[in-house]
Amino acid sequence: MTYKKIFLSTEIPDDKTAKTKAKVDVMEILENQGYHSFYFPKVNTLGQIIRFWRALSKVVDRNSHLVLEYPCMPRKRIWAITTFKFLKGIKLYGVIHDIGDLRFPERKQMSDMLFLSKFDGLISHNASMTVWLRKNGYKKPVVNLEVFDYCLDEEKDFNETSVSGKLKVLYAGNLSYDKATYIYDKKLGKLENFQLSVYGQHFEKERMNGSMVSYKGIFNPNAPNLPEKYHFGLIWEGESIETCTGQYGQYIRFNNPHKFSLYLSLGLPVIVWKEAAIAPFVIANNIGFTISSFEELEKIGENVTESRYREYVSNIQSLSNKVRNGFFLNKAINQLIQ
């Protein structure tokens, strides 16, 4: 049997962590749209690659196309699959998760464009990433995803019902000092109009140094069940509460943070750095605030009325339903392969 639509993947460990959530969701969404998942071998010896080619040859014909997530590690697999698609005369499309040249610009590595240029079309995160792709020479079709989906079986609603009192702000993600340095800043202890609660792995309690951040532990990303409700989800990365700095802070100028999709799935309005790539989406959909520093976050309580907050929550509802059911990837992949 041959298949028109084939999704190439590696085996994804069932570890129930946020690290694999995005990849699992992409596979689930594409399979629901009729894609047949085909797995790379776990090792990449010449013999394994030949057997992989033979097996893949049996399920493709000239009407087939392949979809591959990027990055695909080890990246030499891309050389193999692009040679295969050239010999078969079929198309290869890419769904971008991360671009190393943007995420770690000082790291010496083979340029991502050497690999991305092999795809016949790409799903980019957003307009900012697409501009970067174009400036770096990618001339084939690109579709902006807008937002990563965050598939959940049931509706989740963790937004607060009132904005009276201190604002409750949620941050979820990798809490290591290198990734989220700002949460350990003792200057947070001087800000009194909001409470920042953090969830995630690699929290370094010994570095708290006077910060008033509240650590809440870890939840299952496939079935979030938070112990309390929040007013906003925060999208902020890097070393400082003055602005997003460092390689992680600068990366959100280009990417769609997966935590953004988590917040939408939970029904939470958002607060995001005003220079982040997703800031225009937040403004256009009227689902929260953009800020330049935590000094502005401190003053948000003065500007958000009950009616304005309920408007944010109302606008979130349709987006929440979309991300939980794979709307954005379905839309993007259909546009790309037309």
C-alpha positions as CSV (number, residue, x, y, z in Angstrom):
1,M,0.0,0.0,0.0
2,T,1.2,3.5,-0.8
3,Y,0.3,6.7,1.0
4,K,-0.1,10.2,-0.4
5,K,0.8,11.9,2.9
6,I,3.7,10.6,4.9
7,F,5.0,12.1,8.2
8,L,8.7,11.2,9.0
9,S,9.5,11.0,12.6
10,T,11.8,9.5,15.2
11,E,10.5,7.4,18.0
12,I,9.3,9.8,20.7
13,P,9.8,8.7,24.3
14,D,6.7,8.5,26.5
15,D,8.2,10.6,29.3
16,K,5.2,13.0,29.8
17,T,7.4,16.1,29.9
18,A,7.1,19.4,28.1
19,K,10.2,18.6,26.1
20,T,8.3,16.1,23.9
21,K,4.8,17.7,24.0
22,A,5.2,19.8,20.9
23,K,6.5,16.8,18.8
24,V,3.7,14.5,20.1
25,D,1.1,17.1,19.2
26,V,2.4,17.5,15.6
27,M,2.3,13.8,15.1
28,E,-1.2,13.5,16.5
29,I,-2.5,16.4,14.4
30,L,-1.0,15.2,11.2
31,E,-2.2,11.6,11.7
32,N,-5.7,12.9,12.3
33,Q,-5.4,14.6,9.0
34,G,-4.6,11.4,7.3
35,Y,-0.8,11.3,7.4
36,H,0.9,7.9,7.7
37,S,3.8,8.1,10.3
38,F,7.0,6.5,9.2
39,Y,9.9,6.2,11.6
40,F,13.6,6.7,11.1
41,P,15.8,3.9,12.4
42,K,17.3,4.4,15.8
43,V,20.9,4.0,14.4
44,N,22.2,5.4,11.2
45,T,24.6,2.8,9.8
46,L,24.8,2.5,6.0
47,G,22.9,-0.8,6.3
48,Q,20.1,0.8,8.4
49,I,19.8,3.7,5.9
50,I,19.5,1.3,3.0
51,R,16.8,-0.7,4.7
52,F,15.0,2.5,5.6
53,W,15.1,3.6,1.9
54,R,13.7,0.3,0.8
55,A,10.9,0.3,3.3
56,L,10.0,3.9,2.5
57,S,10.1,3.2,-1.2
58,K,7.3,0.7,-0.7
59,V,4.8,3.3,0.7
60,V,5.5,6.2,-1.7
61,D,4.6,6.9,-5.3
62,R,4.9,10.0,-7.5
63,N,1.8,11.5,-5.8
64,S,3.2,11.2,-2.3
65,H,4.8,14.0,-0.3
66,L,6.8,13.9,2.9
67,V,6.6,16.1,6.0
68,L,9.6,16.3,8.4
69,E,10.1,18.2,11.6
70,Y,13.1,20.4,11.9
71,P,15.6,20.1,13.5
72,C,15.9,16.4,12.8
73,M,18.8,14.9,14.7
74,P,21.3,13.8,13.7
75,R,21.0,16.2,10.9
76,K,22.7,13.9,8.4
77,R,19.3,12.2,8.1
78,I,18.2,15.2,6.1
79,W,20.9,14.5,3.5
80,A,19.6,11.0,3.2
81,I,15.9,11.9,3.0
82,T,16.5,14.8,0.5
83,T,18.5,12.4,-1.8
84,F,15.6,10.0,-1.5
85,K,13.0,12.6,-2.4
86,F,15.1,13.8,-5.3
87,L,15.4,10.2,-6.8
88,K,11.7,9.6,-6.3
89,G,10.6,13.0,-7.6
90,I,8.4,13.9,-4.6
91,K,8.2,16.9,-2.3
92,L,9.6,17.3,1.2
93,Y,8.0,19.9,3.5
94,G,9.3,21.0,6.9
95,V,7.7,22.0,10.2
96,I,10.2,24.2,12.1
97,H,10.4,23.7,15.9
98,D,13.7,25.5,16.4
99,I,16.5,27.1,14.4
100,G,19.9,26.8,16.1
101,D,21.4,29.8,14.3
102,L,18.8,31.9,16.0
103,R,18.7,30.2,19.3
104,F,22.5,29.9,19.8
105,P,24.0,32.5,17.4
106,E,27.4,32.2,19.0
107,R,27.6,28.4,18.7
108,K,29.9,27.2,15.9
109,Q,27.9,24.7,13.9
110,M,26.9,24.0,10.3
111,S,24.4,26.6,9.2
112,D,20.8,25.7,9.5
113,M,20.2,27.1,6.0
114,L,22.3,24.3,4.6
115,F,19.6,21.9,5.7
116,L,16.5,24.1,5.5
117,S,17.3,24.9,1.9
118,K,16.6,21.3,1.0
119,F,12.9,21.5,1.9
120,D,10.4,22.3,-0.8
121,G,8.4,24.4,1.6
122,L,8.4,25.3,5.3
123,I,6.1,26.1,8.2
124,S,7.7,29.0,10.0
125,H,6.7,30.1,13.5
126,N,5.7,33.7,12.6
127,A,6.4,36.7,10.3
128,S,9.7,37.5,12.2
129,M,11.1,34.1,11.6
130,T,10.0,34.1,8.0
131,V,11.8,37.5,7.4
132,W,15.0,35.8,8.8
133,L,14.5,32.9,6.4
134,R,14.1,35.2,3.5
135,K,17.1,37.3,4.4
136,N,19.2,34.2,4.6
137,G,18.3,33.0,1.1
138,Y,15.2,30.7,1.4
139,K,13.1,31.3,-1.7
140,K,10.6,28.5,-1.6
141,P,7.1,28.7,-0.1
142,V,6.8,29.6,3.6
143,V,3.6,29.6,5.7
144,N,3.4,31.2,9.1
145,L,2.1,28.9,11.8
146,E,1.1,31.8,14.1
147,V,0.7,29.7,17.2
148,F,1.8,26.2,18.1
149,D,-1.2,24.0,19.0
150,Y,-1.4,22.4,22.4
151,C,-3.6,19.4,22.3
152,L,-5.8,18.5,25.3
153,D,-8.6,16.1,25.6
154,E,-10.8,18.3,27.8
155,E,-11.3,22.0,28.2
156,K,-9.2,23.7,30.9
157,D,-10.0,26.9,32.6
158,F,-7.5,28.3,35.1
159,N,-8.2,32.0,34.7
160,E,-9.2,34.1,37.8
161,T,-12.7,35.5,38.0
162,S,-11.8,38.9,39.5
163,V,-8.8,41.2,39.3
164,S,-9.2,42.7,42.8
165,G,-6.1,42.4,44.9
166,K,-2.6,41.3,43.9
167,L,-2.3,40.0,40.4
168,K,-1.4,36.3,40.2
169,V,1.0,35.6,37.3
170,L,2.1,32.2,36.1
171,Y,5.4,31.3,34.4
172,A,5.9,27.7,33.2
173,G,9.1,26.3,31.7
174,N,12.7,25.4,32.2
175,L,13.7,27.1,35.5
176,S,17.4,26.5,35.3
177,Y,19.5,29.6,36.2
178,D,21.0,29.7,32.7
179,K,17.6,29.7,31.0
180,A,15.5,31.8,33.4
181,T,18.0,33.9,35.3
182,Y,15.6,36.7,35.9
183,I,13.4,34.7,38.3
184,Y,16.3,34.6,40.7
185,D,16.8,38.4,40.8
186,K,16.5,39.7,44.3
187,K,15.0,42.9,42.8
188,L,11.8,40.9,42.3
189,G,11.3,41.1,46.1
190,K,10.8,44.9,45.8
191,L,7.8,44.5,43.5
192,E,4.6,44.2,45.5
193,N,1.6,44.4,43.1
194,F,1.9,40.9,41.7
195,Q,2.8,37.4,42.7
196,L,4.9,35.4,40.3
197,S,4.4,31.6,40.6
198,V,6.7,29.3,38.6
199,Y,6.3,25.7,37.5
200,G,8.9,23.5,35.8
201,Q,12.0,21.4,36.0
202,H,15.5,22.4,37.2
203,F,14.4,25.0,39.8
204,E,17.5,26.1,41.8
205,K,16.2,27.0,45.2
206,E,19.7,27.8,46.5
207,R,19.9,30.8,44.1
208,M,16.7,32.5,45.2
209,N,18.8,35.3,46.8
210,G,15.8,37.3,48.2
211,S,13.5,36.8,45.1
212,M,9.8,36.6,46.1
213,V,9.1,34.0,43.4
214,S,6.9,31.1,44.5
215,Y,7.9,27.7,43.2
216,K,4.9,25.4,42.6
217,G,6.5,22.2,41.3
218,I,5.9,20.3,38.1
219,F,2.7,19.2,36.3
220,N,1.9,16.7,33.6
221,P,1.9,18.8,30.3
222,N,-0.5,16.3,28.8
223,A,-3.1,16.9,31.6
224,P,-2.4,20.1,33.4
225,N,-4.1,20.3,36.7
226,L,-2.9,23.4,38.5
227,P,-3.6,23.8,42.2
228,E,-4.9,27.4,41.8
229,K,-6.0,29.9,39.2
230,Y,-4.1,32.9,37.7
231,H,-4.8,36.2,36.1
232,F,-2.1,36.0,33.4
233,G,0.6,33.7,31.9
234,L,4.0,35.4,31.5
235,I,6.2,35.1,28.5
236,W,9.6,36.4,29.5
237,E,13.1,35.0,29.1
238,G,16.7,35.8,29.9
239,E,18.9,37.4,32.5
240,S,17.1,40.6,33.5
241,I,13.8,42.0,34.7
242,E,14.6,45.3,32.8
243,T,14.3,43.7,29.4
244,C,14.7,40.3,27.7
245,T,18.5,39.7,27.3
246,G,20.9,37.0,26.6
247,Q,20.6,34.3,24.0
248,Y,17.3,33.0,25.4
249,G,15.8,36.5,25.7
250,Q,16.8,37.4,22.2
251,Y,15.4,34.2,20.8
252,I,11.8,35.2,21.5
253,R,12.2,38.0,19.0
254,F,11.8,35.1,16.4
255,N,10.1,32.1,18.0
256,N,6.7,31.1,19.3
257,P,7.3,29.9,22.9
258,H,5.5,26.7,23.6
259,K,4.4,28.1,26.9
260,F,2.3,30.6,25.0
261,S,0.3,27.8,23.6
262,L,0.0,26.2,27.1
263,Y,-1.4,29.5,28.5
264,L,-4.0,29.7,25.7
265,S,-5.0,26.1,26.3
266,L,-5.5,26.9,30.0
267,G,-7.7,30.0,29.1
268,L,-5.1,32.4,30.5
269,P,-4.6,35.9,29.1
270,V,-0.9,36.7,28.7
271,I,1.7,39.3,29.5
272,V,4.6,39.3,27.0
273,W,7.7,41.3,26.2
274,K,6.8,43.9,23.7
275,E,9.6,43.0,21.3
276,A,8.7,39.3,21.2
277,A,7.7,37.9,17.9
278,I,4.3,36.9,19.3
279,A,3.5,40.4,20.7
280,P,1.7,41.5,17.5
281,F,-0.6,38.4,17.8
282,V,-1.4,39.2,21.4
283,I,-2.3,42.8,20.4
284,A,-4.3,41.9,17.3
285,N,-6.3,39.3,19.3
286,N,-6.7,41.5,22.4
287,I,-5.7,38.8,24.8
288,G,-3.3,40.6,27.1
289,F,-0.6,43.1,27.7
290,T,2.8,43.8,26.2
291,I,5.5,45.2,28.5
292,S,9.1,46.4,28.2
293,S,10.1,45.7,31.8
294,F,8.9,44.4,35.1
295,E,8.4,48.0,36.2
296,E,5.4,48.0,33.7
297,L,4.3,44.7,35.0
298,E,4.1,46.2,38.5
299,K,1.7,48.8,37.2
300,I,-0.6,46.6,35.2
301,G,-3.0,46.2,38.1
302,E,-3.7,50.0,37.9
303,N,-4.7,49.6,34.2
304,V,-6.7,46.4,34.1
305,T,-10.4,46.8,34.9
306,E,-12.8,44.0,35.6
307,S,-14.5,44.5,32.2
308,R,-11.1,44.7,30.4
309,Y,-10.0,41.5,32.0
310,R,-13.2,39.7,31.1
311,E,-12.8,40.8,27.5
312,Y,-9.3,39.2,27.5
313,V,-10.8,36.0,28.9
314,S,-13.6,36.0,26.4
315,N,-11.2,36.5,23.5
316,I,-9.0,33.7,24.7
317,Q,-11.8,31.1,24.6
318,S,-12.0,30.7,20.8
319,L,-8.2,30.6,20.6
320,S,-8.1,28.0,23.4
321,N,-10.5,25.8,21.6
322,K,-8.4,26.1,18.4
323,V,-5.0,25.2,20.0
324,R,-6.5,22.3,21.9
325,N,-7.8,20.8,18.6
326,G,-4.9,21.4,16.2
327,F,-6.4,24.3,14.2
328,F,-3.2,26.2,13.5
329,L,-1.1,23.3,12.2
330,N,-4.0,22.0,10.1
331,K,-4.5,25.4,8.5
332,A,-0.7,25.9,7.9
333,I,-0.1,22.4,6.3
334,N,-3.1,22.7,4.0
335,Q,-1.9,26.1,2.8
336,L,1.6,24.8,2.3
337,I,0.8,21.8,0.2
338,Q,-1.8,23.4,-2.0
